[in-house]
Amino acid sequence: MSKQAMREETERLVREAIERRGLTIKQGDTRIDAVCGKCGATNKVTAPKGEHRVRYTCKDCGHAQATL
C-alpha cells in the first residue's frame, strides 16, 4: 500500500467516524518541556489554549521564570 493510498484510507475513516458522531475532536492544553535557566533542570509546564508564554517556578531550585 502506497503512502498516498494510506492517507486516503485514513481520511475516509476519519470522515466516517465524524459522520457517525462517535469521534469528538477537542483542542486541549499544551505541555511544554521547559529547561530552567538557572540550574538546567527540565520542568513540564501546562499552557492553556492560546497562551505562548507561561510563568512557572523551577521544581528543583525554585527560580521563577517564563517559558519561551
C-alpha positions in Angstrom: 0.0 0.0 0.0 1.5 3.3 -1.0 1.6 6.4 1.3 -1.0 8.2 -0.8 -3.4 5.2 -0.5 -2.8 5.1 3.3 -3.5 8.8 3.6 -6.8 8.5 1.6 -7.8 5.5 3.7 -7.1 7.4 6.9 -9.1 10.5 5.7 -12.0 8.2 4.7 -12.1 6.5 8.1 -12.0 9.8 10.0 -14.8 11.2 7.8 -16.9 8.1 8.5 -16.2 8.3 12.3 -17.2 12.0 12.4 -20.4 11.3 10.4 -21.3 8.6 13.0 -20.6 11.1 15.7 -18.6 8.5 17.5 -15.5 10.7 17.4 -15.2 14.1 19.1 -12.1 16.2 18.3 -11.1 18.6 21.1 -8.3 21.0 21.5 -6.7 20.9 24.9 -3.9 22.4 26.9 -0.3 22.2 25.7 2.5 20.5 27.6 5.9 22.3 27.4 9.2 20.8 28.5 11.0 23.9 29.8 14.6 24.0 30.9 15.5 26.1 33.9 17.8 29.0 33.1 19.5 28.8 36.5 20.1 25.1 37.2 19.3 23.4 33.9 16.6 21.1 35.2 13.7 20.1 32.9 10.2 21.1 34.0 6.9 20.0 32.5 4.6 23.1 32.3 1.0 23.1 31.2 0.0 26.1 29.0 -3.7 26.9 28.4 -5.0 27.1 24.9 -3.9 30.3 23.2 -1.1 31.1 25.7 2.5 31.1 24.4 4.5 32.3 27.5 3.6 30.8 30.8 5.1 31.7 34.2 6.4 28.8 36.3 8.7 28.1 39.2 11.5 25.5 38.8 10.8 22.3 40.7 14.4 21.9 41.7 15.8 25.4 42.6 12.6 27.4 42.9 13.7 30.1 40.4 10.6 31.9 39.0 10.7 32.4 35.2 8.6 32.2 32.0 8.6 29.8 29.1 9.7 30.8 25.6 
